[in-house]
């Protein structure tokens, strides 16, 4: 749709997703609202050293690594 090479468009989408500006599911992309971007960034900072983390909008618990 953009008229650019697919690889260039994919790299751009990956970068936007990594920066937390868009969400992607399969072939569908959606721009996040300013509120969602700010909330996600704040949660990421707050949960940096926490046993819980957020991944793709889902709050998860970090698994303890067992020393063997």
C-alpha positions in Angstrom: 0.0 0.0 0.0 2.9 2.4 0.7 4.7 1.9 -2.6 7.9 0.9 -0.8 9.6 -2.5 -0.7 8.0 -4.9 1.7 11.2 -5.4 3.7 11.6 -1.6 4.2 7.9 -1.3 5.3 8.3 -4.3 7.7 11.4 -2.8 9.3 9.6 0.5 9.8 6.6 -1.3 11.4 8.9 -3.3 13.7 10.6 -0.1 14.8 7.3 1.6 15.5 6.1 -1.4 17.5 9.4 -1.6 19.5 9.0 2.1 20.3 5.5 1.4 21.5 3.7 3.6 19.0 1.7 0.9 17.3 0.2 -2.5 18.1 0.3 -5.4 15.6 -1.6 -8.6 15.3 -1.0 -10.7 12.3 -1.4 -8.4 9.3 -3.3 -5.7 11.2 -1.6 -2.6 12.6 -3.2 0.1 14.8 -1.8 3.4 16.1 -1.8 3.6 19.9 -3.4 6.6 21.6 -1.2 9.2 23.4 -2.7 7.9 26.7 -1.8 4.3 25.9 1.7 5.3 24.8 2.3 7.2 28.0 0.7 4.6 30.3 2.8 1.8 28.7 6.0 3.8 29.1 5.2 4.6 32.7 4.4 1.0 33.5 7.6 -0.1 31.8 9.7 2.2 34.0 7.8 1.3 37.2 8.1 -2.5 36.6 11.8 -2.4 35.5 13.1 -4.2 38.6 9.7 -5.8 39.5 8.9 -9.5 39.4 6.1 -8.7 37.1 6.3 -7.3 33.5 4.1 -6.3 30.7 4.3 -8.0 27.3 2.0 -7.2 24.4 -0.5 -5.6 26.8 -0.5 -8.6 29.1 0.9 -8.5 32.7 3.1 -11.5 33.4 5.2 -12.8 36.3 8.9 -13.4 35.7 10.0 -17.0 36.2 12.9 -17.5 38.6 15.8 -19.1 36.9 17.0 -22.3 38.7 20.8 -22.8 39.1 21.8 -26.3 38.1 
